[in-house]
Amino acid sequence: MKRFLSQPGEDSFIIRKLIRKNLVYLLVILLMLIVFGISLYFGTRQVYEEEEQWRSQKTMAEVTSGKTNISEYFSDFQRDLDFTLSLPNVKSYFNENFNPLKRSGAEKLLSSFLDSKKIYQMTVTNLSGAETLKVEGSTKRKSTWSDGMSNEELHRKLFQKAIALNKGRETLSSIYFGTVKEGANTTKRVFMTLAMPIYDDRSVKEGVLFIDLDLMNVFEVLPNTQLFLQTDYGTDIFLDQKTGTFNIQRLGYDLTGNTGWYAVTDLEMIHYSWVKVFSEQPFIIAEYHQLPLLKVTLGKFIYLFGAICVVFLSLIIFSIFTTFSVVKKTINTQKAIVFSLATLAEGRDPETGKHLERSRDYAMIIARQLSTHKRYNKVITHDFLDNLYYAAALHDIGKVAVPDAVLLKEGKLTDAEYQEMKKHVQTGQNLLSDTIEKYHLTESFIEMGMNICAYHHEKFNGRGYPEGLVGEEIPLEARIFALCDAYDAIRSKRSYKKGLSHQEAVNRIVAGKNQHFDPEIVEAFLQCEERLLAIT
């Protein structure tokens, strides 16, 4: 028969308990470390860290300011674009399936929007991808595209993606490059294309609008010339604002995560953050800075600091491992006693043992799901989960006192037999309560086990037993286990009934919401029901 396995993370559970029990001792050691740390800090790191912190904060503030400016720029852009597209001349052009007679009015308004935003160009295509209108900015110069690809070719690549979007959605191209030649001078340009589906007033899709954005506008709203952009494929773009020219390189900075910093060397760092444009994050804004050159000063004290840390850490580790061994042995002894008690019920009825294992696993899954809710994330901690794992085995311990004629009966219980069966919760509670009191047990999982044993047949509406508790008068662990116990009972085959399907069990539990079960626990159950189904 399958036995109860050790809970993953058992040692960390014991370490947390050990820390709580030896808190004063650990605080004394910690205080000594703090004293040494403060002395070293004021002797070697104060100037370094304050300067480093100031520079980092200043740099990150500039990155954040740049990100805010870009977000505001695109927010204004989207608002003005929505306004322009809602104007009668533009709407009528779209509503009448790009009527050539309406084209001039729409073209005039889009040209005005283009010039006000310094946009490179806008293009409208119909559902077949054929161009029906192109508006170019007044400052547009003919560009030569990198790798021989024009923005018209890029439009064709974006078309299928854009035509599949719903109303109000858009998609962005990757950043691409072009060059403008004026006499003997060649200037690099950086572009990004926005594509969005066009709908008429009847919400019928008519075509696609392409807007080729010149990213010079983005750099112009940045507060600092040291800021640069990194594309989503790792290319770094710098702008010399004095000459208005771009420097495009691939420096190999691995800027991962939404925001953070990247150490180039021990004394050089990059702070960065992803920028959200419309519904996508097409590039990173970043800034490079150097740390103050105080490393030599720190080096004079590094060996002293290391020696101090080694001595104190050795003392702490030795103390923790020595005490850990003793505490682990004590706790494991208590758990062995608990599982021995649970095995009594398992030995009398093999199905009870399987029920214990399944219902315990259900409880762990639902409790973890419930812990993601804001209301419970400070209640259902690692300790709560560890305690629940061991406590769950005790929920039917009181059945050891139920006569075999009742416990093992192959058929539906009579009213008198049912009343006899109901006594198992009080029997289990008394047994565990007496054990705790007599042996001065302090492990919280035993107390939790007593609560589950005593109250897992209470109902949320107060019509359960043994005390008729209502709502949150019932301990949380018992409310969780009540649902797990019921789910397994519904699914399980008995001599007097067939095992029902998962969906039927779900239907019955949902029907018992606010009656038998806590509604929040029912919702958590529904969110993780596939994981429960995998167990059965």
N, C-alpha and C positions, 0 to 999 in steps of 0.2 A: 504493500500500500504506500502511496506517496506520502512523504512526511513534510512537516513544515520546514521550509528553507530559511536560511538566514537572510535578513533584510539587507539589500545592497546599501553600502554606506554605514554599516553597523559600527565600525570603528570610529567614524566621525561623530556618530550619535553619542558614543561613550566619551569621546574627547570633549564634546560640548558639556556633558554632565560633569566631567572631571574639572573643567575650567570653572564651572559654577561652584563646585564644592571646595575648590582651592583658590577662590577668587582673591582672598586677602594675601595669600602667599605670592600669587602671580602679580598682584598689584605692587607689592614691595619690590619684586624683581624689576617690574616694568618701570617703577619710579626711579630705581637706580640707573636703569638704561637711559631714561629721560634726562637725568642729571648729567650723565656723561655726554649724551647727545647734544644737550643745550650748550655745554661747555665747548664742545667741538664746533658747534654751529657758530657761536659768537666769535670763536677763535679763527675759523677758517672759511666758513661758508656764507656768513651774513652778507658781506658785500657782493659776493658772486651771485647768490640766489636772488637778492633784491634787484640787482641789475638785470639778471636773466629774466626774472618775473616781469619787470617793467617793460623790457624789450618784447617779451612774448605777448604780454597783454596789449601793448601798443600795436604790434603786428596783427594780432588776432582781431583787435578792434577795427583796424583798417580793412582786413579781409571781410569782417561782418558788415562794415559800412559799404564796401564795394558790392557785396552780395545784396544788401538792402537796396542800393541804388539801381542795380540791374533788375531786381524784382519789380521795383517801382516803375522802371522804364518800360518793362514788358507789360506790367499791369495797365499803365497809361496807354500803351500801344494797343492792347486788346480792347480796352474800353473805347478808344477812338475808332478802332477798326469796326467794332460792333455798331457804333453809331453811324459810321459811313455806310456800312452795308444795309442799314435800316432806312436810309434816305430814299424817298420815292423814286428818283431816277434810277438808282441802282436796283431797288427791289423790282421795279417794273421790267427792267432788263432781264432779271432772273426769272420773274413770274411768267414772262412771255417767251420762255425757252430761247433766250438770247436773240430777241428780235433785232435785226440790223437797224431798224428805224429808231430803236431805243439806245443804240450803242453809244452815240456821241454824248448823251447826257450822263450815262454811267462812266464813260471814259473821262469826262471832265472832272467828276467828283473823285474818282480814284486817283487821277493825276494830282489833284489838290492834296489828297491824303498822302500820296507818295512823296511829294515835295516837302510837306510839313514834317514828315518823319525821316527824310533823307534815305528813302528806301531805294535799292538798286532797281528793281522792277517788279511788276505784278502781272500774272498771266492767268487767264480764265480758259478752261477747256470744257467741252461738253462730255457726256457720258462715254463717248467713244474715244476720248482722249484728244480730239481735234481742237486746236487753238481757235477760240472765238474772239479773244480780246487780249492785247498786250499793252501795258502802260509802262513806260520807262521814265526813270527819274530825270530831272532836268540836268543833273550833274553827272549822269552816267557817261562813262567812257568805255570804249570797247576793250574787253578783257580777253586774255588768252588763258585757258584753263589748264590746271595741272593735269599731267598724264593724258592730255588730249581730250578730257571729258568736259563738255559744256554743261551749263545749268539746264539746257533743254533736255539733254540726256538724263540728267539727274531727275528732272520732272517725270520722265517716263518711268524711272525706277520707283518714284514715290506714288505714282498715280494709283496703282493697284492697292497699295496700303491705305491711301486716303479715301478711295471710293468705297472702301468697306466700313468706314467710320460712321457712327451715328451723328445726329445733329448736335452741334455745339462742341464737338471733339475735333482735335487737330493732331497732326504728327509733324515731327521735325526731322530734317536730314542730319547727317553728320556734318561737321564743319568741313568746308572745302576751300580751296585756294585758287586765286587767279592773279594775273599780272597785267598792269596797265603800262603801256609804253608811251611816253611823251618826249618826243625828240630822242636824245641819247639816253634819257633816264628811264629806268624800268622800276615800277613801284609794285610791291606785293599787296594784294587785297585778300581779305578773309570774309567768307560768306557762309550763311546758313539759310536753308529754305524751309519755310512753313507751308504745309499743305493742309487744306481743310475742305470737306465736302460742301457744296452749295445746295441749299434747299429753297424751294419757293414757299409762298404763304400757305400752301396746302400740305406742307411738309413732304413734298415730293422731291427726291434727289434729282438735281439737274446737271451737275458737273463738279469740277474741282477748281479751287482757287489756290494758286501758288504765289507766295510772296518771298522774293529773294532779298534777304536782309544783309546789309553791309555791317559787319561787326565793328567797324570804326565807331559807329554810334555807341556801342556798348563800352568801348574803351574811353570814350569822351565823358561818360558819366562816372568813371572811377575816380576816387579821391586821391590816389597815389600813383605815381609813375612806376613804382616798383612792383605793382600788382601785375600778374600775368594770368593767362587762361591755359588750362590743359584740356584737350579734347578727350572724348570717351575712348579714343584709341591711342592715347599717350603722347600726342604731339603738343609741345609747349609753344605758346604764342605770346610774344612780347611786343610792345609798341613804344617806339621812341617818339614821345609827344612833341619834341622839338622839331623833328623832321617829318613827323607823320608817317613814318615807315614801319612796317612789321618785320620782326625777326622771328622766323619760324624754325624751331629746332625740335629734336627728340632727345631730351636729356636723360631719360630713363628713370625719372622720379616715380616711384610706385605709390601713388596717393590713393590708398584704399579707405573705404568707410565714408560716411557722409560728411564728417568733419574731423579735424585732428591736426597732427603735426608729423613731419617726416624729418629724420635726422640725416642730413647729407654727410656731415662729419661730426666729430665730437663738439665742434665749435660753430657749426653751420646748421641752420634749420629752415624748414619750410612749413608755414601754417597755411591751411587750405580748408575749403568747404565747397560741397556741391551746390550748384545754383539750379533752382527749379524754374523752368521757362514753360508757361502754360501747364501742361500735365506731365512734362518730361524733365529730365535732368541731363542736358546735353553737354555740359562742361563743368570744370572745376575752376574756381577763382583761388589764387594762391599768392603768397608773398614770401620772398627769401630774406633771411636776416642772419647776421653773425652774433654769436654770444661773446660777452666780454672775455678777454684773454687773461683769466685768473687761474688757469689750470695749473700753472707752475706753483702757485701758492698752495693750492689744494694738495699737490703732490708731496709737499713736505710733511703733511700730517696723515697721509693715507695709510701708512704702515701702523702708526699709533692707533688710528681709528679701527683698522682691521684687527689688531691684537685685542683691543677692548671688546669688540663685537664677538670675536672667537671665544674669549673667556666666558662672557656672560651667556652667549648662546649655548655653549657647551653645558653650563650649569643648568640652564632651563631645559635643554633636551634631555639631559640625564635625569632630572627631576620628573619631567613629564613621562618618560618611558618607564621609570621605576614605579611611579604611582599608577600609571595607565594599566600596567600588568595586573596590579592588585584590584583596581576598580573593575576592570574587564572581567576578571574571574568572579567577583562578587555579583555583578549584573548578570553574567551568563548563568550563574547558579540560580538566581531568581527566575530567569527566563526558563531554565530547565524545569523548575518546579511548576511554572505556569503551563508549559506545554505538557507536562506530565498530567496535570489536572485536565487539560483539554483532551488528552488522549483517552481519559476515562470515558468521555462521551463518545469518542470515535470508536473505541473498542466495543461498546454496546451496540452501536449501529453504524456499520461501515459507510452508509450513505451520508451520515452526519459528518464524517471526516472529509469527504469530498465537498460537501456543502460548506464546511468551514473554509477550505482552501479557496473555493470559487468566490464566496461572498467576501472574503478578505481581499482578494484581488480586485473585485468590483469596487470595494470601498476605497482602495488606494487610487484607482483610476478616477473615480468621481471626486474624491477629495482634492487630487491634484488639479482637476479641471476647475473645481470651485475656488481653489487658491488663486486662480488668474483673475477672479472678480475683485474689484476694488474693495468691496465690503469685507472680504475674507482674507485678503492677502497678508494682513498682519496677524490673523488668527490661525490660519492653517500654515504654520511654519514647518521647517524641517523636523523640529522636535515633535510637532503634532502628528506629522506623517509617520515618523518612526514609532511613536507610541501607538498610533492606530494600527500599524502593521502587527504588532505583538498583541495588542488588546483585543483585536478582532477574534482571535482564537477562543476567547473566553465567553463569547456571547451566549452559547448554549450549555455552559458548564453545569447549570442547574438541572439539566436533564438526567444527571447521574442519579437523582433522587426520584425520577419518574418510574413507576412500576413497568416492568417489561410488557405486561398485558396491554398497557396504554402506549408505551413508546414504540413497540414493535408490532402493533396491531395492523393487520393487513385489511384495511377497510376504513371507512369514515368513522370518526370518533362519535360516541354519544355525547349528549350535553354534559353528563356527569364526568365522562372521561376527558372531555375538553377542559372542564374546570380543573381537573387534576393536572392536565398538561400545562395549564396557565400558571401553575404554581412554580414552574421551573425558573421564572425570572426572579421571584422573591428568594427562592432557595439559593440561586447563584449569587445574588446580591449579598445575602447574609453570609455565605461562605467566604466570599472575597473580603467583605467588611471585617469579619472576625479575624481573617488571616492578616490583614493590614494592621489591625489594632494589636493583635497578640505579638506579632514579630516586628512591629515598628518599621514596616516597609515604607520607603519614601519614593520608590520609583513611580513616576506619574503614569506609566503605561498600565500599571495594575489598577489604579484609580479609574483610568479611562475604561479599562475592561469592565470594572464594576458598573460604570454608567451604561455601557452598551448592553451588558447583561440584564440590568434592571429595567431599562427604558426602551429597548428596541422594538417593543410591541405597543408603545404609546402611539397615538395618532395626532396629527397636526390640529385636528378639530376638537380634541379633548375626549374622544370616544374610545380611546385605547385602554390598555391596562398596563401596570397594576394601579396607577394613581390617577389616571385621567388627566395627565398634564396637557396643557394647551400651548401650541405655537413654540416660542422660544423658551418656554419653561423646560422643554425637553432639551437635554444637552446636545450640542451640535453633532458630536460623534454618534449619538444614538439616532438622531434624525437621518444622518447619512446611512447608517447601517440598516435602518428600518426599510429603506428603499432597496438596498442590496439584498437583504434577506427575502423581501417580497418578490423581487425579480427572479432570484434563484428558485424560490418555491414555485413560481408560476411555470418556469421553464422545465423543472425537474419532473421526471416520471415517478409516480408513487403507485402503490398497490391499488389504491382507490381512485386514481385519475391518470390521464395521459399527460405527458410533458407537452406544453403548448409552445408555439412558435415565438421567435423573438418579437415579431410584429404584434402578436396578440399580447405579449407581455408589455410592450411599449404602450399599446392602446389602454390596457388596464391601469398602468401607472399614470398615464396622462389623465385618465378619468378620475384617478384618486388625488389629483393635484388640489391643494388647499383643503382636502378632506383627510385622507390618510397621510399624505406626504407634504413636506415643506416645498412650496412652489419653486424656490430658488434651487433647491437640490434636484427637482425634476428637470429644470432647465439645464443644469449642468449634466445630468444624465443624458438628455437628448443630444447635447453637444459632443458627447464621447461614446454614444451607443455602439458605434462600429468597433471600438476597442473592446467593449464588453462582449460583443458578439464573438470576437476572435477567441475569447477565453472558453466559451461554451462550444 
